[in-house]
Amino acid sequence: MEKGSLAQRFASGITWNIVGKILLGVMGFPISILIARSLGSERLGVYATLLTIPAIMRLFSTLGFETSLNIKLPMLVAKRQESQCVFLVKRLLMGRIFISLLFCLGLYFSLPIFEKWLHLNEVKSYFPFVACYFFCTVLVSYVSMVPRALIKIREVSLLEALNQLGYLVLLCIFSFMFELTIKGVFIAYIISTGIVTLIFIFFFRYFYWGSSSPLGMGEVYEIGMTAAISSFMAFGLGQQIDILLMNFFRVEKGDIGFYYLALSIVTMFAFLSTGMGALCQSSFSEQYTKRGKEGIIVTFPLIVKACVFLTLPFGIFGIMFAKDIIHSLYGVDYLGAVSLLQFYTVCWCIQILIGASFCTPLFYILRQKKTLLAFQLLIGGLNIILDVILIPLYGALGAIIATGVSAVVIGIIMIFYLWRKIEITFPLVFELKILVMCAIGAFSASLIQGSGVYILSARGVVYLIIFVIIAKWLKPLEEGDRRVIRDVNPLLGEIAQHF
């Protein structure tokens, strides 16, 4: 494999993504625990409810900026059209800022609607914090997409870790100086994210201040419009609609806090693979430009293997020891979230095994945008229907069931369609071996009796040791996988030879 090839850069990106996400995970759990324990389940429910406002604004204001950049920029780089790359980045950035400011203005005039729908009278007092949170979120998402699209994951990982560290430090300072409130949580995020956004712009300043030449934006706008409509459809599938409907049906704020905590923990289970979506999208785009459908057929199983290996072990551990995780780390007040965490983690693991997370970029690349929208409309509608039926009956658990089942259904439908369209393949043997390794490790860890943080840690250590021992026996990696690892890092390549 030649130096600088896509496979090498992808594998290098995965390596740095893992390093960065380990740092994020190390800090993410303390952040989650600090916020949950400081606010309590009821105020955590209020915080989760307030977060739906910027999340909804982001869904409707995205207009495909990041998706367009992530698909088009690698194509321009592959063709060595550097000045047009600068034009693309600057043009989309100006659009992103303008649209975001419009939505902040619209939020101000929509506050009475949110207060009525959410049954939360203090929404207006949180407006400056929610608006700044929204603006910082969309801006850092955009500026970090430039290095992601270029598969410069080292820089992204380190700066994301810096952002998380700053957030944690500020939360600790606020917590020690005075009681940590919802506003304090917002302020800590805004300060940390704002600083890191400026650092991203400085490090990749060429794309913002370099010389540019005009680029036909027709295809970019087409991708963006499709992504915008797709985001609108995704509104029916995400946690935002769940929280809105739970508030509408007057579910207790504490139960909404359980829902939010369960989804937050699952997000942390996926910390090693966070950011892989953009990396994979860039890889698919470049491979399709060079090799057509054959490039996607070859790349897809490699990406699924990486995602399964990096995330499934955490999911299985979470299912087995959900009660211990919540009781030991978050306290007895949050035990109501155990069943929610277990059910949603099962659905999440199914999505990982079928590679559902990587379907959307393939539809864009294959120019099957209308088909993608049809699928998302169907499944988004399914989630809303299930929400309306199940939330009045089961509360937060009904919302979890609706979201989890809908996400699995959309994944299965999309994968089946892509299999019929381009005959993508799955690493079934690899996945089966990983499942066996996780199952034996979880069973061995369950033999340790007791409760508490130290017992949970001991179970984690036993789980990891047994996982490695069984991996050495089953050898899930193929020779091609070992070769990619060896090309990226000879030391890791030597280790991989044993698995």
Buried (B, 14 or more C-beta within 10 A) or exposed (E): EEEEEBBBBBBBBBBBBBBBBBBBBBBBBBBBEBBBBBBBBBBBBBBBBBBBBBBBBBBBBBBBBBBBBBBBBBBBBBEEBBBBBBBBBBBBBEBBBEBBEEBBEEBEEBBEEBBEBBEBEEBEEBBBBBBBBBBBBBBBBBBBBBBBBBBBBBBBBBBBBBBBBBBBEBBBEBBEEEEBBBBBBBBBBBBBBBEBBEBBBEBBEEBBEBEBEEBEBEBBBBBBBBBBBBBBBBBBBBBBBBBBBBBBBEBBBBBBBBBBBBBBBBEBBBBBBBBBBBBBBBBBBBBBBEBEBEBBBBBBBBBBBBBBBBBBBBBBBBBBBBBBBBBBBBBEBBBBBBBBBBBBBBBBBBBBBBBBBBBBBBBBBBEBBEBBBEBBBBBBBBBBEBBBEBBBEBBBBBBBBBBBBBBBBBBBBBBEBBEEBBEBEBBEEBBEBBBBBBEBBBEBBEEEEEEEEEBBEBBBEBBBEBBEBBBEEBEBBBEEBBBBBBBBBEEBBEEBEEB
